[in-house]
């Protein structure tokens, strides 16, 4: 059944849930870009390790010889450049702004690369944040990529809305942690994504437990895992459950995430394969 378009539709005031006229159109990227899959990583809740999951996924895909980029859409709280120890600002070219590249060849664009100092605050209102996200899509020469991962900020505000409405997403990965508080906020994000008719590739529960290095026993600092329950409630696949790993934290702080081969590694590779793109 075809969706309706109001005869005299004003997109700003239209209340129809099916009117095509009020739906934002996808914005084209740089015409020289050829990107096979655009995947957003979202949590809704801050502090669940969404950016580290994004970075680990990029490293896993790059190690499988995929061409990968990360668009850091967390304009006011970016952390991707520090994890990869990238400080060089992007360079301009006739084809567009050139993203920085990590040692594995992961292409990265982040507002933090444009600031004089990495700890300078970005005090912008929503429209300016949305505009910066769009420019990272339209004005950056990403070239040939198999995957462009978009690291979204927490919440359901301007930056996530801009990405979900304006970029041609192949799908979205939801990241949560075991606390019911985190799950409640993440459910808000899932409902937002469903309303905008974006495909959810699956759920990742991060920081699920700590593995004792001496006895091998699992400890659950944030309570028992709710991964299966959360995925079933949302009707989405469970991609994986990731423990806390102090080695990963240390490497991220040193900007050496590409050197990580710890206990999370096989799990990250597994859920990268499960995305089925």
C-alpha positions as CSV (number, residue, x, y, z in Angstrom):
1,X,0.0,0.0,0.0
2,X,1.5,3.3,-1.0
3,X,2.0,5.9,1.6
4,X,-0.1,9.0,1.4
5,X,1.0,12.6,0.6
6,X,-1.3,15.3,1.9
7,X,-2.8,17.4,-0.9
8,X,-1.8,20.7,0.7
9,X,1.0,19.5,3.0
10,X,3.0,21.9,5.1
11,X,5.9,19.7,6.4
12,X,6.3,21.9,9.4
13,X,2.8,21.4,10.7
14,X,1.7,18.1,9.2
15,X,0.6,15.6,11.8
16,X,0.3,12.6,9.5
17,X,2.5,9.6,10.4
18,X,2.7,8.4,6.8
19,X,2.9,11.6,4.8
20,X,6.0,11.4,2.6
21,X,6.3,15.1,2.0
22,X,7.4,15.8,5.6
23,X,10.1,13.2,5.6
24,X,13.6,14.6,5.2
25,X,15.5,13.6,2.1
26,X,18.9,11.8,2.3
27,X,21.6,14.2,1.6
28,X,24.2,13.2,-1.1
29,X,27.8,12.8,-0.1
30,X,30.8,14.0,-2.0
31,X,30.3,12.6,-5.5
32,X,33.8,11.2,-5.5
33,X,33.0,9.0,-2.4
34,X,32.0,5.4,-2.9
35,X,30.8,3.9,0.5
36,X,29.2,0.5,0.6
37,X,27.8,0.4,4.1
38,X,27.1,3.3,6.5
39,X,26.6,2.0,10.1
40,X,25.7,4.1,13.1
41,X,26.6,3.1,16.6
42,X,24.1,4.4,19.2
43,X,23.4,4.1,22.9
44,X,21.0,6.8,24.0
45,X,22.8,6.5,27.4
46,X,26.2,8.0,28.0
47,X,29.0,6.1,29.7
48,X,28.3,2.7,28.2
49,X,31.4,2.5,26.1
50,X,29.8,3.3,22.7
51,X,32.9,5.0,21.3
52,X,35.2,2.1,22.4
53,X,32.8,-0.4,20.7
54,X,32.9,1.8,17.6
55,X,36.7,1.9,17.6
56,X,37.0,-1.9,18.3
57,X,34.6,-2.6,15.5
58,X,36.6,-0.4,13.1
59,X,39.9,-2.2,14.1
60,X,38.3,-5.6,13.7
61,X,37.0,-4.7,10.2
62,X,40.4,-3.2,9.2
63,X,42.2,-6.3,10.3
64,X,40.0,-8.3,7.9
65,X,41.3,-6.0,5.1
66,X,38.1,-3.9,4.9
67,X,38.4,-0.3,4.1
68,X,37.0,1.5,7.1
69,X,36.2,5.1,8.2
70,X,34.8,6.6,11.4
71,X,32.7,9.7,11.3
72,X,32.7,11.1,14.8
73,X,29.3,12.6,15.2
74,X,29.8,13.3,18.9
75,X,30.6,16.9,18.3
76,X,30.7,18.1,21.9
77,X,32.3,15.0,23.5
78,X,34.6,13.4,20.9
79,X,36.9,10.6,22.0
80,X,37.8,8.7,18.8
81,X,40.9,10.7,17.8
82,X,42.5,10.1,21.3
83,X,41.9,6.3,21.1
84,X,43.8,6.2,17.8
85,X,46.4,8.8,18.9
86,X,45.6,11.1,16.0
87,X,46.3,14.8,16.4
88,X,47.1,15.9,12.9
89,X,44.3,18.2,11.6
90,X,42.6,17.2,8.4
91,X,44.0,18.6,5.2
92,X,42.1,20.3,2.4
93,X,42.2,19.2,-1.2
94,X,40.3,19.8,-4.5
95,X,38.2,16.7,-3.7
96,X,37.2,17.9,-0.2
97,X,38.6,17.7,3.3
98,X,40.9,14.7,3.7
99,X,40.3,12.6,6.9
100,X,43.2,11.7,9.1
101,X,44.4,8.0,8.9
102,X,45.4,5.6,11.6
103,X,48.3,3.2,11.4
104,X,45.8,0.5,10.1
105,X,44.4,2.9,7.6
106,X,41.2,3.7,9.4
107,X,40.0,7.1,8.1
108,X,38.8,9.4,10.9
109,X,37.0,12.7,10.8
110,X,36.3,14.4,14.2
111,X,35.7,18.0,15.3
112,X,38.5,17.5,17.9
113,X,41.0,17.4,15.0
114,X,40.0,20.9,14.1
115,X,40.5,22.4,17.6
116,X,43.7,24.1,18.7
117,X,43.8,21.8,21.8
118,X,42.0,18.5,22.4
119,X,40.4,19.7,25.6
120,X,38.9,22.9,24.2
121,X,35.1,22.8,24.7
122,X,32.7,23.1,21.8
123,X,29.9,25.3,23.0
124,X,27.4,25.1,20.2
125,X,23.6,25.0,19.9
126,X,21.8,22.2,18.1
127,X,21.5,23.6,14.6
128,X,25.3,24.2,14.4
129,X,26.0,20.7,15.7
130,X,23.7,19.2,13.0
131,X,25.3,21.3,10.3
132,X,28.8,20.0,11.3
133,X,27.6,16.4,11.1
134,X,26.2,17.0,7.7
135,X,29.5,18.6,6.5
136,X,31.4,15.6,7.7
137,X,29.3,13.6,5.3
138,X,29.1,16.1,2.3
139,X,32.4,17.9,2.4
140,X,34.9,15.1,3.4
141,X,36.6,13.0,0.7
142,X,36.3,9.5,2.2
143,X,37.1,7.8,-1.1
144,X,36.4,4.1,-1.4
145,X,35.1,2.5,1.8
146,X,33.6,-0.8,2.7
147,X,32.3,0.6,6.0
148,X,31.8,4.1,7.4
149,X,31.0,3.8,11.1
150,X,29.2,6.8,12.6
151,X,29.8,7.3,16.3
152,X,26.7,9.0,17.7
153,X,26.5,11.0,20.9
154,X,24.2,10.0,23.7
155,X,20.6,11.0,23.7
156,X,18.0,11.5,20.9
157,X,18.8,15.1,20.0
158,X,20.0,17.0,17.0
159,X,23.1,15.0,16.0
160,X,21.5,11.5,16.2
161,X,18.4,12.8,14.5
162,X,20.5,14.3,11.7
163,X,22.3,11.1,11.1
164,X,19.2,8.9,11.2
165,X,17.3,11.2,8.8
166,X,20.0,12.4,6.4
167,X,22.5,9.6,5.9
168,X,21.8,6.4,3.9
169,X,22.3,4.0,6.8
170,X,22.6,0.3,6.1
171,X,21.8,-0.3,9.8
172,X,22.5,0.7,13.4
173,X,24.2,-1.1,16.3
174,X,22.8,-0.4,19.8
175,X,25.2,-0.4,22.8
176,X,24.0,-0.8,26.4
177,X,25.3,-1.9,29.8
178,X,23.6,-4.2,32.4
179,X,22.0,-1.6,34.6
180,X,18.2,-1.2,34.3
181,X,18.7,2.6,34.2
182,X,20.9,2.2,31.1
183,X,18.4,-0.2,29.5
184,X,15.5,2.2,30.2
185,X,17.3,5.1,28.4
186,X,18.5,2.8,25.6
187,X,14.9,1.7,25.0
188,X,14.1,5.4,24.2
189,X,16.8,5.3,21.5
190,X,15.4,2.0,20.1
191,X,11.9,3.5,19.9
192,X,13.3,6.6,18.1
193,X,15.1,4.4,15.6
194,X,12.0,2.4,15.0
195,X,9.9,5.5,14.4
196,X,12.4,6.6,11.8
197,X,12.3,3.2,10.1
198,X,16.1,2.5,10.4
199,X,17.2,-1.1,10.5
200,X,18.7,-2.2,13.8
201,X,21.5,-4.7,13.2
202,X,21.6,-5.8,16.8
203,X,22.4,-5.1,20.5
204,X,25.8,-5.2,22.2
205,X,25.9,-5.3,26.0
206,X,29.2,-3.7,27.1
207,X,30.9,-3.8,30.5
208,X,28.8,-6.9,31.4
209,X,31.3,-8.5,33.9
210,X,34.8,-8.6,35.2
211,X,36.8,-11.8,34.8
212,X,39.1,-12.6,37.7
213,X,42.6,-13.2,36.4
214,X,43.4,-15.6,39.2
215,X,40.4,-17.9,39.5
216,X,38.6,-17.1,36.3
217,X,35.4,-16.3,38.1
218,X,33.0,-13.7,36.7
219,X,32.0,-10.8,38.8
220,X,29.0,-8.5,37.8
221,X,29.7,-5.0,39.1
222,X,26.6,-3.5,37.5
223,X,24.3,-6.4,38.3
224,X,23.4,-9.5,36.3
225,X,23.4,-9.4,32.5
226,X,20.2,-8.2,30.9
227,X,21.4,-8.7,27.3
228,X,19.1,-11.5,26.2
229,X,16.1,-9.9,27.9
230,X,16.8,-6.5,26.4
231,X,17.3,-7.8,22.9
232,X,14.1,-10.0,23.1
233,X,12.1,-7.1,24.4
234,X,13.2,-4.9,21.5
235,X,12.8,-7.7,19.0
236,X,16.4,-7.3,17.7
237,X,19.4,-9.7,17.5
238,X,21.9,-10.0,20.3
239,X,25.3,-9.4,18.7
240,X,27.4,-10.0,21.8
241,X,28.2,-9.5,25.5
242,X,31.5,-7.8,26.3
243,X,33.3,-7.8,29.7
244,X,35.3,-5.0,31.2
245,X,39.0,-5.3,30.3
246,X,41.5,-3.0,32.1
247,X,44.0,-3.7,29.2
248,X,41.6,-2.0,26.8
249,X,41.2,1.0,29.0
250,X,44.9,1.5,29.3
251,X,45.4,1.2,25.5
252,X,42.6,3.7,24.8
253,X,44.2,6.2,27.2
254,X,47.5,5.8,25.4
255,X,46.0,6.0,22.0
256,X,47.0,2.5,21.1
257,X,43.6,0.8,20.6
258,X,44.9,-0.8,17.3
259,X,47.3,-2.8,19.4
260,X,44.5,-4.5,21.4
261,X,44.4,-8.3,21.2
262,X,42.7,-9.0,24.6
263,X,39.8,-11.0,25.9
264,X,37.2,-8.9,24.0
265,X,38.8,-9.6,20.6
266,X,37.1,-12.8,19.5
267,X,33.7,-11.4,20.7
268,X,34.1,-8.3,18.6
269,X,35.1,-10.3,15.6
270,X,32.0,-12.5,16.1
271,X,29.5,-9.6,16.3
272,X,31.2,-7.9,13.3
273,X,30.4,-11.1,11.3
274,X,26.8,-11.3,12.7
275,X,25.9,-7.9,11.3
276,X,25.2,-9.6,7.9
277,X,25.6,-6.7,5.5
